[in-house]
Structure formats: structure tokens, C-alpha cells
Amino acid sequence: QQQSLAMQLLKLVLNCLSFDFIGNSADESADDLCTVQIPTNWRTIFLEPETLDLFFDLYHSLPPVLSQLALSCLVQFASTRRSLFSNPERAKYLGNLIKGVKQILENPQGLSDPGNYHELCRFLARLKTNYQLGELVMVKDYPEVIQLIANFTITSLQHWEFSPNSVHYLLTLWQRMVASVPFVKTAEPHLLDTYAPEITKAYITSRLECVPVVIRDGLEDPLDDTATVFQQLEQLCTVSRCEYEKTCTLLVQLFDQNAQNYQKLLHSSSRNPLEITVQEGRLAWLVYFVGTFVGGRLTYTSTDEHDAMDGELSCRVFQLISLMDAQLPQSSNEKVELAILWFLDQFRKTHVGDQLQHTSKVYARMSEVLGITDDNHVLETFMTKIVTNLKYRGRCEPVISRTLQFLNDLSVGYPFYCIWHNLVKIEAVRFMLQNHTVSFLTMLKNIVCSKFCRTLNFHMLMFQQSKHFPFLGISDNNSLSDLRCRTVFYTALTRLLMVDLGEDEDEFENFMLPLTVSFESVTQIFKSSFEQEEAKRMLIGLARDLRGIAFALNTKTSYTMLFDWIYPAYISVLQRAIELWYREPACTTPILKLMAEFMQNRSQRLNFDVSSPNGILLFREASKMICTYGNQILSLGTLSKDQVYPLKLKGISICYSALKSALCGNYVSFGVFKLYGDNHFDNVLQAFVKMLLSVSHSDLLQYRKLSQSYYPLLECLTQDHMSFITSLEPHVLIYILTSISEGLTAVDTIVSSSCCASLDYIVTYLFKHLAKEGKKTLRCREISQDGQRLLHFMQQNPEILQQMMSILMNTIIFEDCRNQWSVSRPLLGLILLNEKYFSELRATLITSQPDNKREVLDQCFRNLMEGVEQNLLVKNRDR
């Protein structure tokens, strides 16, 4: 009973100390609430040294299940706001905290409990979060305590298999302490130059020592948890820069030793696969360390000596690249390759670009060892590595994916535009631009299109596709999802093509020639009794390729080249595929995403010449595709919960995104369709309604991609196409307005802001209609039938707008409103349209408050409406 009472009391104290007193945290349980805003009237309790002593005594005397609660309370005590104390009081309070830490570390028996261990790690991290290094070094027991903390950290790192989440807090402590060294003004020694290198050494050696244990015992490899590894490496990066010479000396020694052992194993007559794997695992860790430390130059003021050391480390990784690639295609280690790509990316960020001195000591050392004299030579090495990976590691999805991301980062060029011009001069880049899909295209073009030759054409195409870059192949051995990486590849490749393309249509046609052959092959296959699976795979690859190309074409000239290439010859092939395989999202999703990308008027690339009908032609094709897909997908009937998103809702969300891009792209005059009797615009709007009514309100908000495509589309419709909204049947209007009402309270600000905007456009339309109807002018004006229909509907259903007004008022008054400006936009229109209900709502809200707050809220309402006129002009809205 006593233990139960103690537990409840400790939980009560912890809840009090964890309370968000000033309301600055959306989640009180989050660990980032690092400063506790203790009320000033609690100050006397915190000044009494007996308060802290009590909780330290409880930790030492209670069993683990309770002692960890005592430590959790101490974590919050260490997080007390600095302004609660004067400077002498704060120093005394910190001294008591440090004294308690010393007692715990000198008697570590209780730390064998995982809960106690974790809370102590949090406690240590909070000490540096809330106190400056200059304050810590002034504490009497600092030298003894920093030594105890260092030993504790080293022991924790050596036991890598336990509590990886707790290690984060220890590394945070050391990272922040080392980062504070330049700002320490006191003469007292901080001793970090003694202990920080030991921490770095412990982390490095412990990770190398874990490799044989993981491999031989089949344990979970820490390298597989890349998020944790990268987070810890980022923290270690700062720690390693303290006494960087010691860190580099250790790393060079370990790298040379492990690289020599690896070479001996490779050349041994009796190759031991297990030992080779162990050595490769160690090399992977070492490459990650080198990449991390080289990348640390960005966040630390480096010297020439440090750059020379970075050059020493980098030389060893570039030499390892040559060693690993020399073994291809017989063997390859995924973890080493991923580590190498990490290093190359860090080196790119740090030592490639205009702002860096080409006389850097990094290049001086690399020139002596490798003949790499500047960043142009480094770019050649990068591209050679990329091509090698794409050619020989095409069946290793993680390596291919990371390689393509690296290529994509290089192709962006920003902020060093000279990189683009240097890249396109490299032989490996020219090789990719000329061999990105197939070889011997001229031979394929000359094949006669008989049934036999069409089959030969297809299989030769598949063979040649994977000759240079196997990941582009579409054989049955690859799953359809494996083709996703093609989009990134073609985005990067097209960016490189655009560097010197200009208006050279012949060069563009040559680049597109492999895809032209592919489309011609599919066209021929469609005309015959074809193998559906082969054609399907081929089209999926083409759709992904074209989407990557379209994404990279951000100028009017280049986009027009692509449009002229695909329309009208090949767009019909995509339409046919949607008709045939609407049940298979693996096929429809890439095609629909391609169409959505085509509709994006990014950088005004779709602003065709005034004499060009291309904008209207493009919209017509998009309308056909959306209508075809919408009508076909609705024929599937009721789907199970686990199938409804992949088979139906995902495709609908892409269609909505494409339609939104078209409506907001400002490259189509939609009035032309009605003027000339073209029904493509009306058809796509009807398809929008049909697809919408097949989706439940709960699904609209449950699936994020669907809600983020539907609500912005609705905003476009209410802004520019209210005649369509007013023409809808009452049950459809109720569905749409209900979806707006439910979306007003959505957590996603994109959704809630779009709902507010849509509501504002609707009430503004209604108010303007009422204003026109009430005017007496010399010239008779016909009352808009569209406005009359909507007004009649709202008069029949007044509760809809009233409910939304209530939601908005409650959100503003009682909720943490993150998009207050958006919420305020429709409010005035709602009030002017429902003045009686607003008065009732106002009275209800005031009455619901405690007596001491009613007058304040009433005054707020009076201030809200003060000086407001009966119009929706911008000046009136902003009062």
C-alpha cells in the first residue's frame, strides 16, 4: 500500500511538473518541452535544497518501478526556467543537481534497470539544454562529474545492443557541450578536449566490434536503422571536431588496417565468405564515419590542417571505391555501396562548388595520391561511380534508388550553376544521354513490321534496354514497383540534356528516339493479338520515363517540344491503356500521374502562343482520360476496406490533382467549350461529381492524399466556376457543403484553409446576388438564375451555413487556431447573411463562460463588429 501511495504521489508530481503552463506546446507529452515554465509562486519550494534532496533520496531508496518516476521528476526539475532564479540562486540550484548526478554515477547499481538508465540519460541531456557550459564548469564538483559522465557514456556506447534510444540523449549532451566551447569565457577548464575524443573513439570502436557479433549471431544490424544511424552520426560529427587530429589519426589507422585485411581476404586462395562479410561491414561503418566527419566542415570553422586531414580520409574512400568496383560484376556489398554514396553526397556538399578554394588542402592531398586536382575531377569520379552502379547493381533496389537520388541532386546544380556545365562535358554523362534506354536503334527502326518481326522487335528492345542499365529492364523477374526509380533517372537526365539544348529540336528528337521506338512497338502490339503483360510492363516504364522528362522541362520551349512529340501520336496509346487496365493500379497510377504532371503549368511553361490551340487540346485529352477512368472505376462496385484506396481512391485523388492543375493553370479559356458546343469541360465536371459521390465523407478526410487533392480542387471550382456549383442537384450540394463543414476542423491546415476559402467564395457569391437583387437601378437587370437557385437552396437549408458559422466561432475562441487569417475570411459573409443567428450564437457563447469571463468575451464581440458595414469589401473585411 505504501508503494502504491508513493507511485500515485510521484505521478501527481510528475504531471504537475510536466504541465504546459503557458500553452506553447501542442503536445504536452512531447520530449521537446525542454523548459518548464514553473509559476513564480512555486519559487520558494524550488529554492529549498531539501526539495531536490528528497527526490534523489527517493531514487536511491525505492525499487526500480518507483525510482524511475523519481528520476523523471528530476528531469523536470532540471528543466525549470532560468528566470525563476537570480544568478546566485541558479548557481546554487545547479550545484545541487550536479551533486545528485555525482551520487548516482558513483553508485550505479540502480542503472541496471532500463527505465532508470533511460531517465538518467534524459536528465543529463537536460542539464546542458537549460544551463550554459560556462555555468557548468563553475560548479565545485564539475571535474569529477564530467569524468563520471564520460565513463558512463563510454560504457553505454560499448554496450551497443542495449537502449539505442537512450544513447541519443548522451550524444546530445556531448554535442551541445562541444558546440558551446567557443563561447566559454571563464578561465575554468572545461576538460572536453580530454573526454570528447574518448567519446568519439568509443563510438567508432564499438560499432566496428559489433559487426562480427551481428553477422555470426544473426542479430539485428544497427546499420539497417538508417534514421537512427544518421541522427547519431550528425551528433557525433560535432563531438569529433573537438581535438580533430586525434579522431582523424584513429580513423586513418582503423581504415588502413581493415582495408589491408580485406585485400588479403580477397586474394586469399581459401576465401572465407563470412570473414569477407565481416570486413565489409566494418568498412561500411568506417566510410560512414569518414563521410560524417568530412561533412562536419559545414558546421565548424575549419583550418587548413583540418582540410588536409579530410583529404587523407577522403583518399582512402576513393581508393576503396576502385577496389569495390574492381570486383564487379562477381560480387558487391549493399551496405558498403550505400555508405560510399553517403560519403560522396557529403563530399559534394562540402568540397564541390564555386565558393570553395580550388587550392584547398583537401585537393592538394588528393592530387598527390589520386591525381584528383579539383572539383571537376571529382565530378568525373562521381559520374563514373553512378554509371557503374546503374550498369552493375541494377537488381539492388536500395543502391539504385540512392544512386539515382545522388544523380538527381547533382543534376539540380543549385546553388552552383557551374556544376551543370561541368557535368555535361563529362564522358560518363554523354554516355548516359546517348544510351539511356536502348542501343542499335537504327537496326530496330529497319525491322519490317510483320507479326514475327514485331515480336522480335519487342524482345530485342527489352534486351537492349537492360544492356547498359539493367534497372530499366522490364522482364518478368522485376516487380512492377521496381520501375518507380525510372522517373528519378529521367528527371536527372533531362535536366542535364537541357543545359545545352536551347531550341535544338533535332537534339531533343534524338534524345527521345528510344522512347519513340518503344511507343511504336506498343502501338504495333495493340494492333495485333498481343501479350497483355508485356505491353503493360512496357507502358508502365514509358509512363514513368515520360513523367520524369516532363517534370524537368520547366520552360515553354522545351515543354512545347515534348507536347509536339506526344500529341497526337502517342496520347491515344495511354488512353487505350486506361480503358483496358483500369482495374490494375500498378498500370493506371503511373499513367494518371503522367497526365497530372502534363497539366502542371509550372514556371508558366504551358503558356502557348496566342495562335496555338495546344492548351485546349491538352485539356481535352485530360478530360477524356479522367472521364474514362472515372466511369470505369465506378463499375467496380463496393470494395473492401483494404482495397478501396489502392484500387479506387488513389486514382481518384490523382484525377482531382490533374483537374485542379488544369483549372488553376490559366492556359485554357473554359468559356470556349460552351461557346462552340464542346462538351469536354462539362463531361469532366460530371465525372468529378460521380467520383465524389462514390466516396464517403470519412474517407475524404481519412486519406491524406485524397483530401489534399479534393479540397484545393473544390476551392478552384468555387472561385471560378460557381455557375457549375449552383447547377448541382440539392443532394450533391448538401454533400459538398457537408464536406466543407467537416473539413473546417481538420488538423491538416491545407484542408482547413481550402475549406475556409471555398466557404468564403460561396457566401460572397450569395451576398453579391442578394445585393444585386435589392438594388433599384434605372436599367433593369435580370436576376441571375444561377444565384436564385443557390439562394433558394440556402433558404430551404439555413442550418448548413449556421452550423459552419458556429464551427468557425468555436475554433477561433476555444481552439489553437493555426490558420487564423484563413478562418477569418468567410466569417463576415456568414455574419451578414445570418445576423439573427449570429446574435443568438453570441449570446450562447457568452452565457457558456464563467461569470468572471462573460464581460471580457462580450467586449471582444463588440470590438469585432465595431465599425463594420454591410458589405464585403476588402477594407471592411480587414477591420
Protein Blocks (a to p, Z undefined) as FASTA:
>chain_A
ZZmmmmmmmmmmmmmmmpcfkopafblkbmklmbccddfklmmmmmpmklmmmmmmmmmm
mcfklmmmmmmmmmmmmmpcfklpcfklmmmmmmmmmmmmmmmmmmmmlmmpmklmmmmm
mmmmmmmmmpcfklmmmpmklmmmmmmmmmmmmmmmmmmmgokllmmmmmmmmmmmmmmm
mmpmbfbdghlmmmmmmmmmmmmmmmmmmmmmmmmnopacfklmmmlmmmmmmmmmmmmm
gokllmmmmmmmmmmmmmmmmmmmmmpmbdcfklmmmmmmmmmmmmmmmmmmmmmmmmoc
cdfklmmmmmmmmmmmmmmmmmmmmmpckbccfklmmmmmmmmmmmmmmmgcjkbcfkbf
klmmmmmmnopabfklmmmmmmmmmmmmmmmmmmmmklmmmmmmmmmmmmnopacfklmm
mmmmpmklmmmmmmmmbghklmmmmpccbfklmmmmmmmmmmmmmmmmmmlpccfkbcfk
lmmmmmmmmmmmmmmmmmmnmmafklmmmmmmmmmmmmmmmmmmmmmccdfklmmmmmmm
mmmmmmmmmmmmmcfklmmmmmmmmpcklmmmmmmmmmmmmmpmklmmmmmmmmmmmmpc
ghhlmmccfkbcklmmmmmmmmmmmmmmmmmmmmnopadfklmmmmmmmmmmmmmmmmmm
mmmnopacfklmmmnopaklmmmmmmmmmmmmmpcfklmmmpmmlmmmmmmmmmmmmmmm
mmmmmmpcfklmmmmmmmmmmmmmpmblmlmmmmmmmmmmmmmmmmmmmmmmmpccfbdc
dddfklmmmmmmmmmmmmlmmmmmmmmmmmmmmmccfblmlmmmmmmmmmmmmmmlmmmm
mmmmmmmpcfklmmmmmmmmmmmmgoiacbfbfklmmZZ
